[in-house]
Amino acid sequence: MSAFAPVTDAELAQARCDPLYRRKLLEESLEVLLAAVQRLRSAAPAPDSSGSKQMREAIELAVRLAELIQEGT
């Protein structure tokens, strides 16, 4: 998966009208996020470091994205 590219206004507009496209965007975002978590995990950040905080935040976001995908949102 390539580096994260910000979602454009046109993509957001399409996602609001097209549930399949919205799901595709969510799934792609989740894949990119999980790849980033894996890179952070490989770096083994210290428990009190900013990398550790970023990993926790990324995991929370990944869970929320997965919930949105499962809900069909």
C-alpha positions in Angstrom: 0.0 0.0 0.0 1.3 3.5 -0.9 1.7 6.4 1.5 -1.5 8.1 2.6 -2.9 10.6 0.2 -5.4 13.1 1.7 -8.9 12.7 0.6 -10.1 15.3 -1.8 -13.3 17.3 -1.6 -14.6 15.5 -4.7 -13.9 12.1 -3.1 -15.7 13.2 0.1 -18.7 14.4 -2.0 -18.8 11.1 -3.8 -18.5 9.1 -0.6 -21.5 11.0 0.9 -23.7 9.8 -2.1 -22.2 6.4 -2.8 -22.0 3.8 0.1 -19.8 1.5 -1.9 -17.3 4.2 -2.6 -17.4 5.3 1.1 -16.6 1.8 2.2 -13.7 1.6 -0.3 -12.2 4.8 1.1 -12.6 3.5 4.7 -11.0 0.2 3.8 -8.1 1.9 2.0 -7.6 4.2 5.0 -7.6 1.3 7.4 -5.0 -0.5 5.3 -2.7 2.5 5.3 -3.2 3.0 9.1 -2.5 -0.6 9.9 0.7 -0.5 7.8 1.8 2.6 9.8 1.0 0.8 13.1 3.2 -2.1 11.9 6.1 0.3 11.2 5.7 1.9 14.6 5.6 -1.6 16.2 8.7 -2.6 14.4 10.5 0.5 15.8 9.5 -0.7 19.3 8.9 2.7 20.9 9.6 3.1 24.6 6.3 2.9 26.7 6.5 6.6 27.7 7.6 7.9 24.3 5.5 9.9 21.8 5.8 7.0 19.4 4.0 4.9 22.0 1.2 7.5 22.2 0.9 7.6 18.4 0.6 3.9 18.3 -2.2 3.9 20.9 -4.0 6.7 18.9 -3.6 4.8 15.6 -4.9 1.6 17.1 -8.0 3.5 18.5 -8.6 5.0 15.1 -8.1 1.6 13.4 -10.8 0.1 15.6 -13.2 3.0 14.8 -12.6 2.6 11.1 -13.2 -1.1 11.4 -16.5 -0.4 13.2 -17.6 2.0 10.5 -16.8 -0.6 7.8 -18.7 -3.3 9.7 -21.7 -1.0 10.2 -21.9 -0.3 6.5 -21.5 3.4 7.2 
